[in-house]
Amino acid sequence: MNQAVDSRARTARVDQSWRAVLYCLDTKDQERTYVYAGTWEHDTAIERAKTIKVNLNAVNGAVELIAETMPAETLAARPDVGAPVVGLPKPPAALPYLESQFNYTIADLVEMLGFDEASARGLLSATSETEVLAIAEKFENAWQQTAALGLAVGDSLDKIRDDLGLNEKVEPVPGETEDDHIVRALQHPASKMQFTFVEDDEELRRIIEGGDFGAWRVFLHPEQARYATRKYNGPFRLTGGAGTGKTVVLLHRARHLARATPEASVVLTTFTKALAENLRRDLERLDPEVQLAEGLGEPGVLVRGLDQLSNAVRGKAGTSYADAAAVIFGAAIEPARSLVGAADGWREAIDDVSPDLPTSLLMPSFFEGEYLHVILPARLTTEQEYFAVRRPGRGVALDRKKRAAVWAVVDRYRKSARISSSLSFPEIAAISAVWLEQRGADAGVLAEHVLIDEAQDLTPLHWQFLRALAGEGKDDLFIAEDTHQRIYGQHVVLSRYGIKITGRSRRLTLNYRTTEENLRYALGLLSGAQYVDSESEQEGVHGYRSARRGPQPLPLAAASNAEMNQQIAEVVREWLADDVDPSTIAILARTKGEAVAARDALNAQGVHVDVITTQQTGGDKPVALTMHTAKGMEFSRVVLYDISDGVVPNEYALRNAAPEEREDALLRERSLLYVAASRARDALVVSWHGKVSELLAEGP
Ligand SMILES: Nc1ncnc2c1ncn2[C@@H]1O[C@H](COP(=O)(O)OP(=O)(O)OP(=O)(O)O)[C@@H](O)[C@H]1O
């Protein structure tokens, strides 16, 4: 380049109209290294190559691409500052936001964080959080964007420095050239958010073909990178709101552990089989070379749902499983011929026994909860034991007479199961835990490392099982959870099941999935409710932020069901006309019946939609699915379907809960709406007809 501010700048032709911008670094001992900055339309590429240089930030040590002066448009990014209107009195001058709210100074931004002075002044002149975010979005470098987001929510300078790894500066060594130093500084945590060092062609091909959505495979936030590789002396818990990259950390960590110790058995698991299948697919995308295990105790990464894992133990155990079952049931059992769900069989047992209990307790859901949270985990085999057991967190108090009545139902449930030779999945988890405790080590089926996603939904039996599966020791359990997304079961306190986190718990706050607008909306749904995490601490939403901006969520209020469907059809039709990939559009409904109704109504209006009941996507039409199925998934555009009074919260779910458990059932309904709203990457539409759901009325 002639007259470029950086003599290392080059451009390379991609085709007639596009050019790549590169910087050529000559290091002493290595081959020539090119920094690829991006590809732009011809004139833009030339302009950028002339004005932007590769720089080593003197304060924080990150490699950055920086203009000699800050581009005017960055400073001009003040969305709500219009031109003054002649003739009207001047509005009072708005206060600089960062200074008035959090006392940041220019010296803080320049000397502590490493912003150039023009950028720092730009940030400090912003008069609202929105303006700060608008400026942040325009920054060239990942470290600048992330630091500015931290400033916007009032993080301390120490926290921002620590999150970005700014204290891990790569110091120069005597005699090296600047190019040498830059190449080494590409390993700085903040540089790695933006640059990756690629040395082989296959990896380069994977990165290029991965496209934008695959960025997580390559560029981790320094915090994510830390959690993916750090050693822990025992169980570690990673929390964070929807879309903060918990799953991404788990995938990287699984690969890291498998690479670090190829002979180790690593288990990566989650609540359902469908979610586990997604984990496996993504792990293979992250690294096709990763060694996948196919059975317990094998070296490599075994990716399975929890029920699959505990059933696999049953398979391994053979005849000795009956002995383990005796610990749970009080007597050995015949091998089961059929497997049933946790909810099955309780209605019949209640009707057979007709126990003397208040009607409010004669609910299958109450018995299922009692069985999963008290009877199975405490391994109770007799009525006497049930009289004596503590029942923490169960809401309903039971005196001796009531306990006798409950036990009669449990006894009948178990007898019927023996006659039909069936076992439920929670029972399998319970027996498998016992078997692992008794024989797991000798049988060589324990795992050195167990990584768990969606942990907020697990039951005590899952935890007992996982505790037994992971041999106790360093890096034994790595738990990713978001208390706000608990949509199944009851709140669980981990320490009751031998899992001691004590101080080994961290929280991710940067949302990579949704726009700031969708994030605020989803978080607004949680306001007013109290959440407690698995260490019995209150869980808030403070500090959550997103680096992307987009349209405000669109509320669609209709007078009738027909009008609602018409409005939704119009929105979806517009998206399709705008060439949005149909498979990235989803209609999320509270129940399967509602999903089917949405499909039928849209189809009738010529907008063709498929109902999906598993997490299979990638078809050629928009999809309608339940909010439960959508857990763990994401879409570009989401319609929340029929969030009307009487539909959400689901009346049946509330009616089916005993009065003392109703509050928790309502909390799960709220969480479900949060899960659904947080699936939208770019656009979110919320529809209802008639009276709006109480959860929306008081929320965002
Ligand atoms: N470092 C990163 N760079 C780019 N994208 C990222 C990064 N980390 C995560 N993402 C993207 O953010 C989205 C959310 O990530 P992920 O599913 O891991 O979040 P999560 O915390 O598990 O979410 P949820 O709790 O809602 O399931 C994904 O699209 C992922 O690709």
The ligand as a Gaussian input file, in Angstrom:
#p B3LYP/6-31G(d) Opt

LIG

0 1
 N      -17.202000     -16.546000      22.601000
 C      -18.234000     -16.576000      21.791000
 N      -18.165000     -16.006000      20.573000
 C      -19.195000     -16.001000      19.737000
 N      -20.374000     -16.568000      20.009000
 C      -20.510000     -17.158000      21.199000
 C      -19.458000     -17.194000      22.153000
 N      -19.906000     -17.849000      23.240000
 C      -21.174000     -18.215000      22.984000
 N      -21.529000     -17.801000      21.758000
 C      -22.838000     -18.002000      21.097000
 O      -23.855000     -17.591000      21.979000
 C      -24.987000     -18.432000      21.870000
 C      -25.332000     -18.968000      23.226000
 O      -24.310000     -19.845000      23.688000
 P      -24.658000     -21.092000      24.595000
 O      -25.738000     -21.895000      23.984000
 O      -23.391000     -21.765000      24.974000
 O      -25.239000     -20.317000      25.865000
 P      -25.908000     -20.917000      27.164000
 O      -25.442000     -20.055000      28.279000
 O      -25.657000     -22.378000      27.269000
 O      -27.423000     -20.605000      26.838000
 P      -28.792000     -21.261000      27.418000
 O      -28.661000     -21.270000      28.894000
 O      -29.830000     -20.306000      26.947000
 O      -28.927000     -22.605000      26.808000
 C      -24.630000     -19.499000      20.853000
 O      -25.123000     -19.087000      19.597000
 C      -23.127000     -19.472000      20.819000
 O      -22.649000     -19.855000      19.564000

